[in-house]
Amino acid sequence: MSSKNTMIAIFAVLIIALMLSPSKEEEKGAHWSYKEDLGPKYWSSLDDKYTMCSNGLSQSPINIINTIQSNLPQILLKNIKKANNFENNGHTIQVNFHKGNTLSLNNKTYKLKQMHFHTPSENQINSKSYPMEAHLVHSSKKGELLVLALMFEYGEENIIINQLLRNLPKKQNEKNNLKSDIYAYKILPDNKNYYSFTGSLTTPPCSEGVTWLVLKNAVNISKSQLKDFEEVMPVNNRPIQKLNSRYILENL
């Protein structure tokens, strides 16, 4: 084959590859939000990837009621790496962490990926909604997701929240390095009894098979601290989903 024909063949292969490869927009999925015609009610119609948002039978969040008392395993935490940065991704305010923090449950270890916040809370406990809820997202080696959820209730100022607010990213796509040494699990209460159920991501694509651990004990946040969060991210909670045939387990 002549050099000219070789170049033509290479060019043709590149064109075909570009045509077949998905665009970044396709990889990410359609734009969504918590408002109006882009809100939770319409997520499943925005993109074929989001059909689970309406068709799923194990969706989150839920109202935690009619629990079954059980001898649940203890949550084991390894808290050695501090937070890296504080990010505003347009849907939530998210704290990213250096690799190394882990949660172990039933002899399975999950790595902490990030912690983000919802105002007001997404899950409810005995039909009670809380001013804010934090989700600590973990992943196993096989890619299995586990979310450790923490409720906030009004009270005294929260020291960890104060440290985060010093570097609050107020604009979408803004990412600020954290000046304070913040360790994720220090925000949790001393008593780590929890509710457990199987659910989903609470944002598109609403993928199921997520293990949820919702701590029974809340931590404090002051009204002024919550106001700072709400000014940046006013309302970013998905409505309560049907429990269907799921069971909710609770520590004895």
N, C-alpha and C positions, 0 to 999 in steps of 0.2 A: 504494500500500500504506500502511495506517495505521501510525502510529508504534508501536502495540502489536504489530501483526503483524511489523513490522521487527525489534523487540526479540526476539520469539519465534524468528524465523528466525536471527538472530545467535546466540542461545543454543543453538539446535539444532546449528548448525555447530560451535560450540565443543565441545559434548558429543561429537559425532562425531570431531572432531580428537583429543580426549583419548583416546577409545576406540581409535583407530587408531595413535596414537603409542606406541612401545615404552617400557616402564618402564626406569629406570636399571638395575634388576637384570637385565632381559632384554638390555640393551645390553652389560653387563659379562660376562654369562654366569654359569653356576652356580659356586658356591663349590667350590674344590678345595684340596688340600694335598699334602703328601708322606707322609702317614700313613694307614694302615689303609684303610677303604673310600672315602676321598677321595684316595688316593694314585695314583701314575702308572699302576698296573695298571688302575684303574677310570676314568681321566679321560674316555675316549671315551664312557662310558655316563652321564656326569653331565649332558651337554648335547649337543644336536644339533650345536652349533657346534664341538664337540671331536672329531668323528669322525676327523679326520686323525691324531689321536694313536694310533689303532690301524690305520687304513687307509692311511696315507701310506707311500710307498716310499722317501722320501729324508729320513728323520727323524734328528734329533740328540738326544743326543751319539753319538759313535762311538768305536771303538777304532782309532786311526791306525796301521795296519799295511800292509805290501805296497805301499808308496808308489812313485810313478813320478817319477823325477828329471826336472825340467823347468827351462827358463830362465824362471822366473816374474818378473813385473815388480816393481820396487822399490816399497815402501810409502812414500808421501810424506805427511808429517804437518805440519799447521799448528796450532801449539799457542799460542794467544794469549789465550784466555779461561779464567779460573779457575773452580773449582767454586763452585756456589751454596749447596747444602745437602746434608745427609746424611739419608736417609729410610728408615724401617722400614715396608715395605708389607705385612708379614705373610708374605710369601713369600721375601723377600731383603732385604739391606741395600743401598741404592742411592744412588749419588752423582749428583746432578743438576748440569748445567753451563750456564753462560750460553752463548748462541749465538755461534758464531764459530770453533770448533775443527773442523778437517776432515781427512779421510783421502782421498788421491787414489790411484787404482789404474787402470791402463790408460786414462788420460785421462778417467776418470769420478770425480767428487768426491762424497763422502759426508759429511754433517754429523754430528758427535758429538751423541748425545742424552743418554746416561747410561752409567754404569759400575756393575755390580752383581757380587755375589760368591756363589759356591757352595762349600759345604764338605760332603764332600770334592769333588774335581774331577768334572766331568761327563764331559768327553772323557778318553780315555786315550791315551798315546803308547807304542806297542809293548807294550800290555797293562799299562802302569804307571799307577797312579792317584796323584794328587798331593793334598796336604792341602787345597789351596784353588785355585780358578780364578776369574779375573775376566773378565767379558764387557763389552767396550766396544761399545755398540750404536750403529750409524750408519745413516743413511737418506739416499738420493739424492733429487733433486727429484721423481722419479717415484714415490717411496715404496718403492724397492727397499732391502732391508735387508742390511747387512753387519755381521758380528760379528767383532771382533778379540779373540781369546781369549789369556789370559796365565796360565801356571801358576806356582804358588808351591811352593817346597820349603823344608824346614827349614834354618835357618842363622842368621845374625846378624839383629838387629832391622832392620826395613824402615822407613826414615825417613818415607816417604809414609804408610804404614799407621799409624805412630805419630801423625801429624798428624790422620788420620781418627778414630782411636780416642778422641781428646780430646773428640769430639763424637758419640760412638756413640749412636744412637737405640735405647734398650733396649726400648721398648714399641711395640706395633703402632700404626701410623698416626702415630707420633711423627716430627717433622721438625725437625732442628736446623741452624741456620746454622753455617757453618764459620768458625772464627776464623783459621785459617792460610790462606795463599794456596796452593792446591793446583791444579796443572795436570796434566790427565789423563795425557798422554803421557810425563811425567817418571817414571812408575812402570814404564815399559817398559825392557827390557834394551837395551844398546847395539847388540847384534847382533839384527837384526829379520828374520832368515831365518824362513821359515814353511812350514806345510803349508796346502794349499788344497783345499776340497771344497764341494759344494753340499749344503745341509741344511735344517733347519727351526728354528723356535723350540723351545726345550727346555721350554716351559711352555704350557698351553692358551692358544689353540686349536691349537698345534703347526703353524702355517702353514708351508708349504714355500716354496722359491725363495729361501732365505737364503744369501748368500755367507759362507762361514766361512774365516777366516784364523787358524790356531792357531800362535802363535810357538813355535819349536823350543827356545828358551832360556828357562828359568824364572828367577824372581827369588826372593830370600830372604824368609822370614817366620819369626819366632821362635815357639817353642812357646807362650810366654805370650801373644803377640799373637794367635795362632790361637785360643787358649782364650777370649780376650775375644770373638771373633767367634762361636764355638760356643756360648757361654753365651746369646747373643741368638738365634742361628739355628743350632740343632744340626746337622741334616742336611737339606739342600735341594738334592739332586742327583737328576736323572732317570737311570734305568739306561741302559746302553749299548743302542743300537738297531742293527738289521741294516743292513749296508752295501748289500746288494742289488747292483745293477749299477753302482754309482758308482765313480769313480776318485778317488784321493787323490794330488794333485801335491805335489812337494817341491822346494825350492830346490836347485840344483846345488851 
